[in-house]
Amino acid sequence: VMHADDGIVLRLPDADLMSLDLLDQEPSKPGLEYEAEQAPVGAADVVFDKGDVDRVVTDQVGGSALFASRFRECAARALLLPRRSPGKRTPLWQQRQRAAQLLEVASEYGSFPIVLEAVRECLQDVFDVPGLVELMGDVESRKVRLVEVTTPEPSPFARSLLFGYVAQFLYEGDSPLAERRAAALSLDSRLLAELLGQAELRELLDADVLGELERELQWLTEDRRAKDPESVADLLRMLGPLTDAELAERGAEPQWAQELATARRAIKVRIAGADHWAAIEDAGRLRDALGTALPVGVPEAFTEPVKDPLGDLLARHARTHGPFTSVT
């Protein structure tokens, strides 16, 4: 078997034993009759249940030379294959030997991070497993039709595949034994699912941690309380418009916002029927995005139109709040 981005090549030795020429669908030897049911492989053999694809590929990838080579690269990046002399390059055969010894031990531990990262690289960076799952789902739902076609010669795509097939097996003997030997991996499916992004976000994040993080982003924790007018200026710039009550909740004195307004560093505007203090730099955004009336005397430099005023306000709000639920 040889795989590439354009397709998969299967060599069928059983067809030779039955004296069948699958390209011409005729017996390769006179006097033998060809029956389609005798074909060693058909369209049904390359269709899988979409729910089994992840499991099958994950189970099989650990015994491939691809996994062994990716494991060696991951281990080298993690500095688990140290050099004898920092100033000299380690020969490739020696790297492979050390990686094979490390893999022999690490394969017994399902949560070993280098094993998980090597599997992730194989499943996501090399193989497009999500794409295969989607394709199998489309075949099941009849969005994609599978058709068996016999051609007398390779198609343009298949020609490059056949060339790669010959090249792969021509140099197969050069592959190191350590990277051709099957490795029985014991993978932690939960950690692998998290690494591949298959677990739900709510299963990965602690609600208490999210709540504490949001309090820090909102400057509601004790160590981030406002201590002077400069702190209020930072609050308005980082969080956006705030009411007097919201400023007081963050430790600001009532007169500090007024001091900023006197220094023309803050403005008082009315949003959703309530008075808010806002940084003077937000004057143009509030006017263009929300239609907010600005007080008299705002310098022209702060009222010039910006490219995406509403997007700026929404992005700032998202940066200082917790996860959002989707609405359908």
Helices and strands as residue ranges (DSSP letters): E 2-4, E 7-9, H 13-17, E 20-21, E 26-27, G 36-38, G 43-46, H 50-61, H 65-77, H 92-106, H 113-120, I 121-126, H 129-140, H 156-170, G 172-174, H 177-180, H 189-195, H 201-204, H 207-217, G 222-224, H 229-239, H 244-249, H 254-262, E 266-271, E 274-279, G 280-282, H 283-290, G 300-302, H 309-319
